[in-house]
Amino acid sequence: MCGICGKINFHNEPVDENLLKRMASTIAHRGPDDEGIYVKGSVGLGHRRLSIIDLSQAAHQPMSNEDGSLWIVFNGEIYNFPDLKKDLIKRGHIFRSHSDTEVILHLYEEEGPECVKKLRGMFAFAVWNEKDRSLFLARDRVGKKPLFYYSDNNCLIFASEIKAILQDLTIKKKPDFTAIHHYLTYQSVPSPFSAFEGIRKLLPAHYLLCKDERVDVKRYWNLSYLPKFSVKTRAAEKELETELIDRLNEAVKIRLISDVPLGAFLSGGMDSSVVVALMSRIMKGHVKTFSIGFYEEDYDELRYAKIVADKFETDHTEFKVMPDAVDVLPKLVWHYNEPFADSSAIPSYYVSKLAREHVTVVLNGDGGDESFAGYGRYTANELAMRFERIPEFLRKKIFPFLIAVLPSTPDPNSFFWKMKRFSQMLALSPEMRNAHWLTHFDNEMKNGLYTDGFKEKTGGIDSFNIILDRYAHAESDNFIDSTLYADVTLYLADTLLVKMDIASMAHSLEARSPFLDHELMEFAARIPAHLKLHKGRTKIILKNTFKDILPDDIIKRKKMGFGVPLDHWFRNELKEMAYDTLLSKRCAERGYFNENFVKKILDEHVSGTWNWQYHIYNLLMLELWHQQFIDSNSPSSKER
């Protein structure tokens, strides 16, 4: 795993080598083992290396082909590179290293941009073609590896992180108000937006070709849920389960290629437990596993992680933390480059730090929920769709009655809170229900939160159109699969994978995700929806496949989020920070939010009248980002 950066000037102005060095230095945490810079005239490439495969200098980057006409900088891992290399050798290519980077380079020689379709793994890379003066950028299918770029009439500049692009002082640091508007809904900035005006994310499953000052972006892959496998008998279902475990086993096995120590995150949830179970079958010796717990019992999963660790006799390391939230939040802001309000970034940061003390590579369970329908909102929507069978005249009487009579409660985990919320959502379409259950600030709340000036800046755009657009592009014949697709292309890509990439790379740790193997995802997508979700049961086929492998406590346990006790923190240790930051003169002068509205949700939360933990955290991370990235001349590395 590495960090990459580069710049091409369109009018033959030489690239400043010192700029490339500053850019690379800014992302040194992504690759502490080596640095490389290539500058020739109006083109420059930079690289920071975390050595995983081929630890020798032969794998140094930027890397060129034999005649120096192609140069590459690469971040990621290509798991099928040995097979690709064999084929390229047959075609006459000569290799100087044992790295997967060189395989991409030679494959690009052969096939140009189409080479990405043959890559199995996670990647973000750039190839400079000296002969035709073109720059090629590509990003993996689901967005495991980040890639940002800025382009105007004079140049194109790219990097693994925004803070590297900002080293070019000709780029003005201005907030993108539309992106902030969407962030408040989705807790992260959805692609292709970034929080900075003019800087964009290259979308997952896309590549960019820059030639003759023209920038073209093209999609090269899409996850299709059709045609479905025919499963009409229990015997056919068993065959599918056998193939599923074979494909999962392969996805895990190819991710064990490494020349450095390797282990796994173990939360005690279904997906990480599956990965650890398969690792224990494949690897010689004991799998190294890592778990983080909290002293607040409602947020602690260590008991379940220990059950799995004991079952598979792993070399298990667990650690209970009491995070210093006041101290860690500025560090997270620096690493994330953008406002990011998924609070599970905090435990992810700590478990990555713990694992890095022992290994350089970890496997995790990311992607299992999106392929096999693991979230509670899926079952809620399934139930809501059953209610839609009730005649409309009855629904119009029943649901308003339920909303009126159910007691209000500030606890989002309580039965009455969930029932009231559920009843309110029944009037919406299934797509909009999922959107509301997934998001933070809806349009009604934004209307109260925003000042008139900020409403003008955001232009009345409906953030929910982003998720509805994902639904519209789903190649599926049912709502469940369309929802899985929307989650893969939005929530997974822009929140969960961003969280894991940043949390792991903050500690120079490579994270690999077997469930995100694109061949496995394509297989899972064709499994009939009723084998994933049916009558309130989630991950049906995955649980059936592993019921004789995993402990019953893991198969039958209720899904638990990887969160932190924000509600408690904002009434105690983070209370002063929240008030001082969100009601500060500096925050008010931005002109974004009505101060009375912000004070109201703070007061209601502290008094216990209502639970606004996620909304407060959303606003707090936005303001901390503003202070660190927009207000200051440059984000301070001291925040790390």
C-alpha positions, 0 to 999 in steps of 0.5 A, a space after each residue: 500500500 502506498 501514496 501517489 501524486 503527480 502533476 502535468 502542466 499543459 503549456 510546457 511549463 516545467 513542474 517544480 520538483 520541490 512541489 512533488 517532494 512536498 506532496 509526497 512528504 505530506 502523505 508519508 504515513 501512507 508509505 514510510 518505507 521509501 520515496 520516489 520522484 520523477 520529473 521531466 519537463 512539464 510532468 512530475 510523479 511522486 510516490 511513497 511506498 509501504 513495502 508489502 510484496 518484493 521488498 527490494 529496490 527493484 520495486 522502487 517507484 516511480 517505475 518505468 518500462 524498458 525504454 522509459 516511454 511509460 512511467 507508473 505510480 501505483 497504490 494497492 495490491 493486484 492479487 492475480 498478478 502472478 497469472 497475468 505475469 506468466 501471460 505477459 512473459 509468453 508475449 515476450 515481456 521482460 521483468 526486472 522485479 517481482 512486484 505487481 506494479 511492473 505487471 500493470 505497467 507491461 499490461 498497459 503496454 499491451 492493452 492500454 486503458 482496457 488493462 484495468 478490466 483484467 486486474 483483480 484487487 484494489 488499486 489507484 494508479 497513474 501511467 504517464 505515456 511519454 510518446 503520446 503525452 497522455 496521463 492515465 488514472 484508474 481506480 478499482 471497482 468498488 473504491 478501496 483506494 482513493 484518488 483525487 484530482 484537480 484540473 483547470 486550463 493550465 494543469 492536472 494534479 492528482 494524489 491519494 489525499 487532498 492535502 497533497 494536492 493543496 501543497 500546490 499553492 496556486 489551488 485556492 482552498 475554497 469550500 464546495 458548498 454543494 459538497 457540504 450540503 450533501 455531507 450533512 445528509 450522508 455523513 461523508 462527501 459523496 463521489 465525485 464531489 470533494 469538500 474543496 471547490 475544484 477538487 474531485 474524486 475519481 469515481 470507483 470503477 472509472 478511469 481518466 485519460 488526459 491528453 491534449 489538455 482534454 480530460 475524459 472520464 469513463 466507467 469500465 465496470 458495473 455490478 449487475 444482479 442479473 441473470 439470477 441463478 435458478 434455485 428451485 430445490 434445496 439441493 440447488 441451494 446446497 450447491 450454491 452454498 458449496 460454491 459460495 464457500 469455495 469462492 470465499 476461500 479463494 478470495 481469502 487465499 489470494 489475499 494472503 500473499 505477502 512478504 511481511 507479517 499478516 493478521 486480521 481484524 476480528 470484531 465478533 461479527 459475522 463477516 470478520 468471523 468468516 474471514 478468520 475461520 477461512 484464514 485458520 484453514 489456509 494458513 500454517 500456524 495461528 492467525 494473528 487477530 486484533 479486537 478493540 473494546 470499550 468500557 461502555 457495555 453497549 458498545 463492547 463486542 470483545 466477548 464475541 470476538 473472544 468466542 471466535 478467537 478461542 474456536 479457531 485458536 488464533 493468536 489474539 490481541 484485544 485492548 479496551 480503550 477509553 478514547 480521549 475524544 478531545 485529543 483524537 478528533 483533530 487527528 482524524 480531521 487531519 487524516 480524513 482531509 474532508 469532514 467525515 462523521 461516521 463515528 466508527 472512524 474512532 475505533 477503526 483508528 485505534 484498532 489499526 494502531 493496535 494491529 500495526 504494532 504486530 503486523 503490516 497487513 490485515 484482512 477484514 470483513 468489509 463488504 459482507 453486509 452489502 453483498 448478503 443484506 446484513 443491515 437492519 434497515 433492510 428488514 425494516 423496509 421488507 416489513 414496511 413493504 408488507 404493510 403496503 398490502 393493507 388497503 390505502 384507506 386503512 393505512 391512512 387511519 392506522 399510521 397517523 394514529 400510531 404516530 400520535 399515540 406512541 410515546 416520544 423517547 430520546 433513545 434511538 435504541 428503544 422499541 417506542 422510538 423505532 416504532 414511531 420512526 417506522 410509522 413515520 416512514 410508511 408514507 414514503 416510497 421504499 427508496 426514500 425510506 432507505 434514504 431516510 434510515 441511512 442519512 442524518 440531516 433531511 430536507 426539513 431539518 436543513 431548512 431549520 438549520 440553514 441561514 438564508 444565505 447558505 440556502 442560496 449557496 446550496 441552490 435548493 438541491 435535494 441531496 436525496 437525489 444522489 441515492 435515488 440516482 444510484 437506485 436508477 442505475 441498478 441492473 436488478 429486477 427487485 428492490 432488495 438488490 437495487 438497495 444493495 447496489 445503492 449501498 455498494 455505490 454510495 454508503 460502502 464506497 464513500 463512507 465505509 471504505 473511506 473510513 477503513 483506508 484512512 484509519 489503516 493508512 494513518 498507521 501505515 497498515 494495509 487492509 484487505 477485504 475478501 468480501 470485496 473481491 469483484 468476482 465474489 461480488 458478481 457471484 453474490 449479486 446473482 444469488 436470488 434475493 430471498 436467499 439473502 433476506 426473507 421474513 426478517 432474516 438477514 444473510 440467509 445463505 451466508 449463515 447457512 453456509 457457515 452454520 457448521 463452521 462458526 459458533 452458534 453465538 455468532 450465527 444467531 447474534 444480532 448485528 451490532 454497529 462498530 460505534 462509540 458512545 457519542 450520546 454519553 460523550 456529548 453530555 460529558 467529556 465532549 460537552 464543553 468542546 461541542 458548545 465552544 466550537 459550534 457556538 463560537 464567533 468563528 463558526 457563526 461568522 461563516 454564515 452557514 447555520 442558524 445559531 439558535 437552531 444549533 444551540 437548541 439541539 445542543 441543549 436538548 441533547 444535554 438535558 436528555 430531551 432528545 438524542 441528537 448525537 449524530 447531528 451534533 457530531 456531523 456539525 462538529 466534524 465540519 467545523 473542525 475541518 473548516 478550522 484546520 483546512 480552510 482557516 489555516 494556511 496549511 493543515 498542520 502535521 502536528 495534528 497527527 
